[in-house]
Amino acid sequence: MRFLRALGWLFLLILILIAGAIGFLYYRTYTPKAGTLKLQGLTGEVRINWDSHGVPHIKAASSDLDAIFALGYVHAQDRIWQMDFQRRVAAGRLSEVIGESVLPQDKFLRTWGFYRAAEQAYPALSDRSKQIVQAYTGGVNAYLATKKLPLEFTLLGYQPEPWTAIDTLSWQKMMAFDLGGNWDDEILAALVHNKLGEEGLKQFFPPIPSTDPTILNKAELQKTNLFREPATTESPVTLSDPTLNGLMALKDIQASLGMQKVPDKGSNNWVVAGSRSATGKPLLADDPHLSLSAPALWYLAEIQGPTLHAIGGTIPGLPAVVIGRNDRISWAVTNTNPDVQDLFIEPEGTPLTEREETIKVKGKPDVKITVRESKHGPIISDINEQAKSLGQVVSLKWTALQPADTTLDAFIGLNYAQNWQEFTGALKLYISPTQNFLYADVDGNIGYYAPGKIPLRDGWDGSEPVSGSKDWKGFIPFEQLPHVYNPEKGYIATANERPVPEGYLYPLGADELFATRYRKARIVELLEATPKHTVDSFKAIQHDSYSLLWQDLKPYLLATKPRSEAARQALDTLKSWDGFQKQESIGSTVFAAWYKQLTYMIQDELPTEKERKHPYFVLGQLQNDGLFCKGPNSNNCAEYLSLSLDRAVQDLKGRLGEDQSTWEWGRLHKAYSAHVFKDNPQVGWLFNRFTPTDGGLYTVNVGTYDQEHYLQTHGASYRQIVDLANMDNSLFVFSLGQSGNVFSAHYNDLSPLWRDGELIPMKSFDGGQSLILQP
């Protein structure tokens, strides 16, 4: 008894010590969210009211710039580690705080020149935007002066530098990198072309069926007179396989930065006119699909000054509401993804400029690299030693690296816009990445525009690398970009599909760039199934997990001959599955594991690629008994289906056990919000977050997962529903929580709501804790 009593006291002491340590760390990292602070840089008083979810509602009495200053302060207060890490990524300065393990990433980032491009963009901004950026910078630095920093700085042992205007612009460049580009598709296409010829290329990159939905229909195109004659294209220039393989290795660096391509990495948005809503006014929804991280990308905020009042999703580091509403209009954004990148094989003797970059490395001597550029852009073949040694010089041209990028002007303009004319006027300044912007206003109007610089090419299509003797011939004029205003059908929906049908005046890029029909077709099906929509019906659409991919593959999968009793049992499960990828579903688990095996059919032909997840590739192979089904273990697709089902069942047995009745989807499929320290065994557990989720690769409530572990890595990173009949009836949410401080109650308190398809009020708030900032 005495021993047990002593053990109990020891356990209590350990708990007290742990609680004390947490309390100490919380105190070290916490700054007050109530009271009064006097800060240099303000012209008048600002009041910040925090609601129960940690959302700041900022109201500045004297100046809009004061409200932006306060936004910078609260961004830093809740997310300064995230902001500092983001600017280090953009500047290629990770090695100086992490060490030489991330030197390849820094070399990649310095060669592409993201931070340099941000420096070149700043002079082109309007005076208003420069003032806003400077006000925001002042707010961030006012917080940094408090010296209250989150745990990550202590663990890495460094202090953040003052924030600068270029730091603000630099993350916009990284977002453009994450959301737009096909440089790696060009390399892969050239590899496939070299190895398998035209027929292999056609099967690997199947065309989008003409029956697939597009954002604008033929009738809407006819109103704008934007038609074209089919263009002829020249053959691409050939790169050697060793050079292509060396360039393909750069994809691993991109993936290590969390910006890899994944199936259906995109977004959904839709808007209905008053004729299709219960209130007689528009409803607008948006859910951008991006990486799930800890902290999350998004930060909810309301910003109000004498002439500015916007609320929605902001991104720490940027001084504006990126997606949201003001008092008159609302906007939503998804990725368009036209071809805005090209690889050029520079002829021998091409004039190149050089600059030396010095990379500081923690605990090691500085590393110097030479960055070369042609008239097109950086020489990316220099990044990989294999590609560089082979002598073929490959440059990259990309709209986001061009000078005079005024995209930030556009976002700031949206915050102030009051009508369609001012909305489109702001979008004229938008450069990169091209996005699908939806619009709705309190007067009942709805619209769509796809702004951004989209290159014009003469005699080549940009699908594979071309000779450096070629170049772009300008850009699609803004007035001729895809757009529509108050369409007759009473709604607009986008899900990253091709924006226009055949007949549009300009080519937008290869079919591979655009999403499959599955999310868009399901959204349209659900929109048209309800005559009068409400906020609740929009919530149901956002959370819908029915798989149209399953519907397409079902006839081929269910006709498979199982090779074992376990395979037969799994097939029987699929025969009774309703197609909804819910957490409790067993059919969803079997389908996901089988689809994984189907994507591996390329390995025998293309050993440089592990998988081919594109569903039109998989479907095309099964429909046509394609060449990729044939390999050492199968002579045709019927045999490959039997083999792949066996492999899927064995995979699941190893993960979930022999009893198939326990194979619920939620046991495997968990949203994984990963921190920078995710792989660190000592502290990763403290920062990473997991939650079981619905959805799959191509569902509206998209649940994109890593096929190796089935963890959901990408999804609806932010959701909003805006009611133009009553703006205060609007809702928003995102995947984790407002605070980046792991000891805060708001680190991941939004996650259960997001998981269950629930949202929180998107309206002004005057209660709660109140922090007053004074000059």
N, C-alpha and C positions, 0 to 999 in steps of 0.2 A: 504493500500500500504506500509506504514511504517513497519507494522508487517511482510509482505511478504519479504520486503527488508532485515529486520533483520534476518528472517529465512534463507534467501539466504546466508547472511554473516556467520551465524552459521554453515550452511551446508558446506560452503567453508572452514571454520576453522577446522571442523571435518576432512575433506578430507586432509587438510594440516598436521594435527596432525597424521593421519593414515599414510600418505606418509612419514612423518618424522620418525615415529616409524619403518616403514619398512626399510627406508634408514639407520637408526641407527643399526638395527639388521643385515642388510646386511653387513654394515661396520664391525660390531663386529665379523662376521662369515666368512668374505672373506679374502683370501690371494691372492696376485698378481699372474697372469698367464703370465706376461711379465716383462722383466727386467733381472737383474743379482742377483743371491744369492750365497753367499759363505757358504758351508756346510762341516762340518767335516765328514770324511768317504769316500770321493771320491778320486780317483787317477788322474782323468783328467776331462776335461770339458764335460758336457752333455747339449745338446740342445733339448728342448721340444717345438715342434710346435703344436698349438691347431687349429684344423679345425673348421668350422662353427657349427658343431654339438657337440663341446666340447671333441672331441676325441684327446688324446695326441699321438704324434708321437715322440718317444724317440730315440735319436741318441747319442751314447757315443763314443768318439774318442779313448779312451785308453784301455777300459776294458769292457767285458760283464757284470762284476759285477757292474760297474758304471751304466749301463743301468737298471739292476735289482734294484739298489738303487733308481734310479729315478722312477721306477714303484712303489716301496713302498711309495715314497713321493707323487706321484699324486693320488695313491689309497687313502692315508690318507687325502690328500687335498680335495678330492671330497666325500669320503665315511667314514670318521673316526668314525662317530656315528655307522654306520652299522657294521663296523669291531669290534668295542668295544662291541656292543651288541652280535654279533655272538660269540666272545670268552667267554662272560659271559654265554651264553647258553651252550656252550660246557663244561665249567667248573662248571656249576651248581651254578652260583653266581648272579642270578637275584634278589633274595630277598634283598640283601644288598643295592640295588639302587631303587627297586620298592616297597618292603615291603612284609609282610607275605602272601599276596594274592597269590603269586607265589611260596610259600614254597613247595607245592606238586610237582611242576615242578623241583625244585632244588633237592628234595629227589630222584625223578626219575632219573635225570641226574647224580647225584653222585653215585647212586647204579649201574647204567649201566657202569659208569667209562670212559666216552669218553675222558676227559682231561688226565686221567691217562694212557689211551691207547696211546695218542699222546706222552706223556713223554717216554713211553716204545719204541715207534717207532723211535724216533730221533737218538739213537745210531746206528741204522742199516743203516742209509742213507749213501750214498757215500760221499767222501770228497768234490766233486764238488757240490753236492746238499747242503751240510752243508754250504759251502761258499756262495752259492746263497741265502739260507735262512738268513744267517747272514747279507748279503748285503741288502736284502729286509728289514730286521728288522731295520737296520741303517737308511734306507730311511724313514720308518714310524716314527721312533723316531725323525728324523730331522724335520719332519713336526710338531710333537707334541710339539717340543720346541718353535714353533711360538706362542703357546697359543691361536690360532684362532680356536674356536670350534663351531660347529653348535648348533642350538637352543635347541636340545634335552638335551644336558648336562646342560644347564641353567634351563630347566624345571624340571629336576630330581635333580639338585643341587649337582653334583659331578664332579670331574676331572678325566680323564682317566689316568690309570697307563702306564708306558712305555711298549712298545710292546716287546714280547719275541719270540724266535724261536718256542716254544711249542704252542704259540697262533696261529702261521701259520699252524702248523700241525693239530690243534684241529678242525678247521672247515672242513677239509677233512673228519674227522671222522663223523661229523654231516651230511655231504653230503651223506656218505655211509649209514647212518641211514635213511635218507630221501628216498634214491633210492633203497634200498634192504632190504628185510626181510619179514618173514612170521610168526613171533612169534604169532601174533594175529590170523592169519588164523588157526594155530594149536589149539588154545584155542576154536575158534568158531567151528571148525570141531569136537572137542571133545564134545562140548555142543550139537550140532545137533545129533551126534552119540548117545549120552546118551538119548536124548529125542525122537528121531524119528527113530532110528535104521539104518540099512544098506540102506534101500530103501529111507528113508528121506535124508540120506547123499548123495546118488547118485543124487537125484533130486536137492538138494541144491547146490552141487558142480558138475554140469554136465561135462562130459569129453569133451575135444576139439575134434570136428569131424575130422576124418582122411582126409577129403577133404580140411581142412583149410591149407592155405599156410604156409610154413616154410622158414626160411632164406636160408638154404641150401637144395637143393633137393637130391633125392636118388642118382642121377648120380654123384653129387659133393661129396657125402659121400663115394661112391664106390672108388673114386680116392684116398681116404685117408685110406681105409680099416678099418674104425671105426665102426664095427658092434658088436652087443651084443646078448646074449640069454636073453629072458625074465626072470627077477628075481622074486623069491618068497619073500613075506614079512610076518613078524609076526604080530600078533594083537597088537595094542597099549595098554599101561597101562592106567587104568581109573582114572581120577580125579573126585572128587565130584562136583556136580553142583554149590554149594556155593563157592568152591575154584575157579572154572572156572569163575563164575560171578564176583568174586573179581578181578581176573586177567584181565577180560574184561574191568573193570573200568579204567585200565591203558591206554586204547585207548583214553580216553578223555584227559588225560595228553598229549599224543602224539599229538592229534589234537590241543590242546592249544598252542603247539610249532610251529604250521603251517606245520607239517610234517605228516598229516593224509593221509590215503589211499583214493583215489578218483577214479571213473571210468576212465579207460584209462589214468591214470597218467603215462606217458611214453614219447615217442619221436618218431620222424620220421627221417630217413636219407636214402639217396640213391645216387648211383654213376653210371654213364654210361661210357662205354669205348668209345674210339674215333670212333669206328664203328657205334655208335648210337648218335653221336653229329655232329652238322653242321661244327665244326672246325676241326674235325679229332683228337681231343684230349679229354681227359675225362672232365666231369662236375660232381661236387660233391655238394650235398645239405644236410643241417642238420637243425632241429628245435627241441631242447629238450623241453619237456613239464613239467614245474615245477610251483611252486606257484608263483602267481603274487603278488608282494609286492612293497612297497614304503619305501626306495629306492629299485630298482630292484636288483636281484641277480647279474646280469652281468655288465661288464664294458669293453667297447671297447678300445683297445690299440694296438699300434705298438711298438715293442722293438727291437732296433738295436745296436749291438756292433761290435767289430772286427770279431767275428766268429758266432754271433747269430743274426738272423733276423726273427722274428715271428710277426704275426699280427692276431688278432681275438678276441674271447671272453675270457676275464679274469674274475676272481672272486676276489673282494677285500679281502685281507687276504692271497692270494696264489701267489707265485712268478713266474708264468708261464702263457703262453697262454694255456687255457684248451681245447678249440676247435678253429681251425683256419688253418693257413698255414705258411710255410716259403717260401724260394725261390725255393724249389725243390719239396716239397710234401704238401699235404693237408690231414687233417683227420677230421672225424665226429664221433659223439658219441651218442648212445642211450642206454637205460637200457636193460640188458639181463634178470635180476631178477631170476636166478636159486635159489634153496633152499640152503642158506648158514647160516641159523639159526636153532637151535633145542632147544626144551625145554625138560629138564630131571627131572623126579621125583626122588629125591634123597632118597635112603633107609634110614631108621632110623639108626643112628650111623655113617653116612657118615662124614669123617673128613672135617671140614670147617675152613677156615681162617677168621679172623675178623680184621677190621680196623675202627677206629673212624673218622668220618667226622664232621667238625664244619662248620655250615652254619650261616653266619652273616645275620641278619634281620634288615632292616631299622627301627629305632625307637623302636626296641624290643631286648630282650636278645638273645644271640647266641643260636642256636639250635644244639644239638649234635645227630648224628645218627650213628648206628653201621651197617656197610656194611659187609655182609657175602658172602663168595665165596666158591664154591666147585672146584674140579679139572676141571669142565666144564666151570665155569664162575660165574657171580654174581647171587645171590638168589633174583630173581625179585618178588617172592611171598612176600618178606618182605616189599615191597613198599606199598601194600594195607593192611590195618588193618584187614579187613575181611578175606582175603586169609591167612594172617600170623597167625591169631588166630585159624584157623582150622588145623594147624599143618602139612599140606602137603608141603614139601620143594621143590620148583620148581626153577631150575637154567637155565640159558641161555648160550648157546655156539654160538659164532658168529665169523666169520673170521676176521672182522674188529677190534675185541678186542684182537686178538692174537698178541704177540710181534713180532718185526722185520718186521713191515709193511713198504715196500719200494715203495708204490704207488707214492709218490712224485718224487722219482727217475725216475719213468716211464714217468710222465708228462714232466719233464724237458728234458728227453731223446727225447721225441717226438719233442720238439722245435728245437732240434739240428739234428734230423734224416734227412738223404739225400736220402734214398732209402728203399725198402721193407725190406732188411736185417737189417738195422739199426732201422727201425720202429718196426719190430717184436722183435728185441733185446731189445728195450726199454720196450715193453709190457711184456717181461718175468719177469720184476720186479714189475708188476702190481698185487696188492693183492685184493683190495675191493673198491667200489662195482663192480662186474663183469659187463662189458659194451660191447656193440657191436661197435667195432671200424671199420669204413670204411676208405679206403686209396685210394689215387690217386697220380700220380706223372707226372712230365712234360715229361717223356719218354713214357707215354701212358699206364702205368700199373695201374690196379685197384685191390683191395683186401679187405678181411674181416677177422677179428680175434675177438674172444670173450675171452679176458684174465681175469685172476682172480683166486683166490683159491676157488674151488668148492669141497666140501667134498664128500668122498666116504663112503657109509654106507653098512653094511653087514647084510642082513636079515630084514631091516626095511626101510621105505621110507621117514620118517621125516614129514609126513603129520599131525601127532598128537603127543602129548607128549609121551615120552618113559621112560623106567626105567633108572635110573642113573648108572646101571651096564653096560650100553652100551656106546660106544664112536665112533668117526670117525676113519676110517682106512686109513687116508691119504687124498690126493687130486688128482684130475684128472691131469695127466702130461701135461705140457704146450703144448707139441707137439701134443697132442691128443685132445686138446680143439677144438671146431668148428672153422674152418677157410677155406678160399678159396682164390686162387690167379688167376686173369685173367680167370674168368669163361666163358664158351663158349657162354652163352646167352648174354653176353655183358653188363650186369648190375647186381647190387646187391642192394637190398632194405631191410630195417629193420623197423619194427614198433612195437617192443616189443613182437612179436609173438614167439612161440616156435622156437628155433634156428634150430632144426634138426627134420627130420621125424623119424618114428619108424625104429629101426635098428641101431641107434647110440650106441656106445659101453657102454656109461654110462648113468644112469638116472640123469636128471637135476632137478627134482622136480615135484610136483603135477601140474596138468593142470591149477589150479586156479591161479598160479603164472604168467601165460603168457597172453598176450593180445588177444582179439578176432580178427577175421579175417578182420574186417571192414576197418581199415585204410590201412593195408597192401594190401588187395585186390584192393582197389581203387587206391592206388599208382601204383601198377603193371598195372592195367587197363589203367591208363593215360600214363605211361611210354611206354607201347606197342602200344598205339594209335598214337604216333608220331614217324616216322622213324628216324628223325634227330633232336635231342634236342638242345635248345639254353638256354641262361640265362633267357630269357623271358618265355619260356615254363616251366622252373623249377619254376619261380615265380608263374605261374598260378597253378601248382600242389600244392605248399605250401599253396596257398590261397583257395584251393578247399573246398567247404562246402557241397558237396552232401552226404546224409546219406544212407549208405547201411543198417544200422539198420532199417530205415523206409522201405526199400525195403523188408527186411525179415518179418517184422511185418505187413506190409500192407494188405495181404490177410485176416488175422484174425481181424484186426481193422475195415476194411471196411465192413466186414460181420456182424458187431455188430448191434443189434436192439436198436435204441435210445429210451429213456424213456420220452423225452420232446422235445418240439419244438426247444429249444436252443441247445440241444444235436444233433438234426437232422441237424441244420444249421452248427454246428461245424464239423459234419461228412461230409457234403457236401463240406466244405472247404478243408478237407483232400482229398476228391475224385479228386479234381482238382489241388492239390499241386504237384509241380515238384520235391520235395525231397531235394531242396537246402535250407540250413538253413541260409538264408540271413536276414539282419537286418529288411528289409521291409516285410518279409514273415509273413503271418498270419498262414498259415499251420504249420510252424515250432513251433509257440507258442502253438497251439492246441496239436500237437504231443508231445512236451516236457511236457506239463501239464498232458496229458494222461499217458505217460510213467512213470511219477512220481507216479501216482496212482497205476500203475501196479506193481511197486517195493514195494508197501506197502502190498502186499498180504501175506507176511510172518508174519505179526504182531500177528495173532491169535495163531500161532504155536510157535513162538519164541518171547515172549514179551521183551526179553533183546535186540533184534535188532529192529531198527526202519524201516529199508528198506533193500532190496536186489537188488542192481542196476545192477548186472551182466546180460547182455542181453541174454546169453545162458540159464540162469535160467528162465528168463521171457519167452523167446521163447519156451523152453522145456515145461513149464507149459501149454502154449496155444496150443502147438502141441499135447500134450498127455493128456489133461484134468487133470493136475497134482493135487496132494493133497493140495497144498497151495492155489488153487483157492476156495477151499471149506471152508466156515466159517459161522458165524452167519447170514450174509446177502446175501449169495450166495451158491447155491448147486453145481455149476460147473463153468467152465471157461467162458461159454457163458454168464451166468448171471453176473459173475464178470466183464466182459468187459462192459456190459451195465451199471452196477453200477459205475465202475471206470470212464467211460466217463461222467456220470452225475456229479461225484465229481470233475472231471477236469474242466468242464464248470463252476461250481459254484466257484471253486478256481479262475479262470480267471475273472469271473464277479466281485469278490471282489477286485481284483487287478487293473483291467483295465476298468471296467464299463460294462454296458449291451450291448453296440454297438460293435458287433464282428468285424465290418469293421475297427476298430481302434486297433485291437490286434496285432500290429506289434511286431516281435520278439525283435527288438532293444529297445523297451520300457521296456522290462524286462531284457533282456540279455545284461548286461554291464560288461566289464572287470573291476574288482575291485582290484586295486593295494592298498593293505591295509598296513598301517603303524603300528608300535608297539602301537601307541596311538589311534588306530582305533576306540576304543569304548569310548574314552574320549570325553564327549560332549563339553568341553571347547576348545580343540585344535585338535581333530580328523579331523574335517572338513578342517583344514589348510593343513594337510599332505596327507590325502587319495585322490585318484584319480579314476574317473569313465569314461568309454567311451563305447558307444554302439558297439557291435561287431557281426560279422558273426560266424557261427560254432555251433556245438553241442557236445554231449558226445562222439561220435565215428566218427567224420568227420576228414579228413586229417588236415584241419585248425581247430584243436580241440578247442572247447569252453566249457570245463568242468565247470559246474556251481553247486552252492549250491542249492539243490532242495527246500529248505525252501524259498529262496528269488530269485532264478534264476540268481543271480549274478555270473559272470564268475570268479572263484577263481584260476584256473590253465589254462595254455595254452602254446603256443609256446613262451617261455620266451626269446628265442634268435633264430635268423634265419641267415643262411649264404648260399651263393651260390658261389662256387669257380670255376673259368674258368682256367683250366690247360693249355690252349693255350695262354692265356694272363692273367697273375695273376692280373694285374691292372684292369681287367674287372670284378673282383670279387666284391661281395656285402655282407653287413651284417647289422643287426639292432637288437634292442631288445625292450622290451615292454614299457619303460618309458623314462628315460633320464640319462645322465652321472653323473649329480651332485646329491648328497644327500641333498644339501642345498635347503630348500623349497623356498628361495628367489631368487634362481638362474634361469636364462632363460633356463638352461639346466636340470631343474628338471624333466620335462615331455615332452620335445619338440620332442622326437622320437615317442611318442605315436600315433599321427595321421598317421605317415608313417607306423608304425607296424600294426595298425588297417586296413589300406587299402592295405596291402600286398606289400608295397614298401620298398626298402632297400637303404642304402647309400654306397658310394664307399669304398671298402676295399683295400686301396692302400697307398703308401707312400705320404707324404704331406710336402711341404717345406714352405708354406706361413703362413698367419694368425699371431696370437700372438706368440711370441717366448720368452720362459723362459730359461735362461741360468744358469745352476748350475755349480759352480766352487769349487775346493777344497780350 
